[in-house]
Every structure is written in structure tokens, then in C-alpha cells.
Amino acid sequence: MRRRSGSESGPATLLRKGSIFHVTLPAHIQQGRRYAVVATATSFIGSVVTVAPTSTSARASLTRPEAEIDGRKCRILLEQMLAVDVSKLTQWIGVLDDTELDALDDALRLYHGLL
């Protein structure tokens, strides 16, 4: 994960594919406060985006790419993706680095049967 400098912190920079937010998720997903990664392609971001929650204890899988967020290794849980109103994404943490973003793209293609 990398953080952006203050000069790059406008809304268009913060909300893009690979952006990481601290969110509160409903009980039927990964309950409580956790990190979530935006999975919606940047060119399709509107008032709602698809995010995938993360877990530090999830088992490895081809559809669970790994990322380091705030110094902790975690898995992005694509099987638990959900739609979130962008107004709920207020606590921006950072953005996946290029290697992590490539892994997310590969896992999304596999998860959706596009490989």
C-alpha cells in the first residue's frame, strides 16, 4: 500500500480502483470496522462503488489477493464484495501499490470467470 501526498488528495485521486477505506460493514458480511478495497473500475465510478472487505486471518486463495495495509498483511475477500454509496467512504487510508493492484485485477478476472 502507498499513501498519496497532500497535493494529490482531491476526490478524484482518493476514489479510484484500489483505494483503501476504513468502513463499517453489515453483520452478514465481515461485521464491524475493517478495511475495504474499491474494486470498481475507475472509469465506472459513480454514486455507488463495489468494495471488497479485507481479513488478516483469511486463508490464501487465488481469488483472495494479498495486500499490506498499515503494515499488516491481509487478504482482499472478493467473495464478499458489496455495493457501497460513495458518501459512506469517508476514511481514506491509501491505495494499493502497482503489484497489489495487478494481483487484484488478476483475482477479479478469475473470480468472474474472465480468464
C-alpha positions as CSV (number, residue, x, y, z in Angstrom):
1,M,0.0,0.0,0.0
2,R,1.1,3.5,-0.6
3,R,-0.2,6.8,0.6
4,R,-0.7,9.8,-1.6
5,S,0.9,13.2,-0.8
6,G,-1.3,16.1,0.2
7,S,-1.0,17.6,-3.2
8,E,-2.8,14.6,-4.7
9,S,-5.6,14.3,-2.2
10,G,-8.6,15.6,-4.2
11,P,-11.8,13.4,-4.6
12,A,-10.8,12.0,-8.0
13,T,-7.5,10.8,-6.5
14,L,-9.0,9.3,-3.4
15,L,-11.8,7.4,-5.0
16,R,-10.4,5.0,-7.6
17,K,-9.9,1.3,-8.1
18,G,-7.5,0.1,-5.4
19,S,-8.4,2.8,-2.9
20,I,-8.5,1.6,0.6
21,F,-11.0,2.9,3.1
22,H,-11.8,2.1,6.8
23,V,-15.5,1.2,6.8
24,T,-18.2,-0.3,9.0
25,L,-19.8,-3.3,7.3
26,P,-23.1,-5.1,8.0
27,A,-23.3,-8.2,10.1
28,H,-23.8,-10.6,7.2
29,I,-20.5,-9.6,5.6
30,Q,-17.4,-9.1,7.7
31,Q,-19.1,-7.4,10.7
32,G,-17.7,-4.2,12.2
33,R,-14.9,-1.8,11.3
34,R,-12.3,-3.0,8.8
35,Y,-10.5,-2.0,5.7
36,A,-12.2,-2.4,2.3
37,V,-10.7,-2.0,-1.2
38,V,-12.5,-0.4,-4.1
39,A,-13.0,-3.0,-6.8
40,T,-15.0,-0.9,-9.3
41,A,-13.0,0.2,-12.4
42,T,-12.1,3.9,-12.0
43,S,-13.9,4.8,-15.3
44,F,-17.2,3.4,-13.9
45,I,-17.2,5.1,-10.5
46,G,-20.5,6.9,-9.9
47,S,-22.6,7.3,-6.7
48,V,-22.1,3.6,-5.8
49,V,-18.9,1.5,-5.9
50,T,-18.1,-2.1,-5.3
51,V,-15.8,-2.7,-2.4
52,A,-14.2,-5.9,-1.0
53,P,-13.6,-6.3,2.7
54,T,-10.2,-7.5,4.0
55,S,-9.2,-10.0,6.6
56,T,-5.9,-10.7,8.3
57,S,-6.9,-14.3,9.2
58,A,-8.5,-15.5,5.9
59,R,-6.8,-18.4,4.2
60,A,-4.9,-17.9,0.9
61,S,-6.8,-18.4,-2.3
62,L,-6.3,-17.4,-5.9
63,T,-9.4,-15.1,-5.5
64,R,-8.1,-13.5,-2.3
65,P,-5.2,-11.3,-3.3
66,E,-2.8,-10.2,-0.6
67,A,-2.1,-6.6,0.3
68,E,-0.2,-4.8,3.0
69,I,-2.3,-2.2,4.7
70,D,-0.9,-0.1,7.6
71,G,2.0,-2.6,7.9
72,R,-0.2,-5.7,8.2
73,K,-0.6,-8.4,5.6
74,C,-4.3,-9.1,4.7
75,R,-6.4,-10.8,2.1
76,I,-8.9,-9.0,-0.1
77,L,-12.1,-11.1,0.1
78,L,-13.6,-10.9,-3.4
79,E,-16.3,-13.4,-2.5
80,Q,-17.8,-10.8,-0.1
81,M,-17.9,-7.8,-2.4
82,L,-20.7,-5.4,-1.9
83,A,-22.1,-2.1,-3.2
84,V,-21.5,0.9,-1.1
85,D,-22.7,4.5,-1.5
86,V,-19.6,6.7,-2.0
87,S,-20.8,9.1,0.7
88,K,-20.1,6.3,3.2
89,L,-16.4,6.2,2.1
90,T,-15.1,9.0,4.3
91,Q,-12.0,7.4,6.0
92,W,-9.4,7.1,3.2
93,I,-6.3,5.1,4.2
94,G,-4.3,4.8,1.0
95,V,-4.2,3.0,-2.3
96,L,-2.8,-0.4,-3.4
97,D,0.6,-0.3,-4.9
98,D,1.1,-1.4,-8.5
99,T,1.9,-5.0,-7.7
100,E,-1.1,-5.3,-5.4
101,L,-3.4,-3.7,-8.0
102,D,-2.2,-6.2,-10.6
103,A,-2.9,-9.0,-8.2
104,L,-6.4,-7.6,-7.6
105,D,-7.1,-7.4,-11.3
106,D,-5.9,-11.0,-11.9
107,A,-8.1,-12.2,-9.0
108,L,-11.1,-10.3,-10.2
109,R,-10.8,-11.8,-13.7
110,L,-10.5,-15.3,-12.2
111,Y,-13.4,-14.7,-9.8
112,H,-15.7,-13.5,-12.6
113,G,-14.6,-16.3,-15.0
114,L,-12.9,-14.0,-17.4
115,L,-9.6,-16.0,-17.6
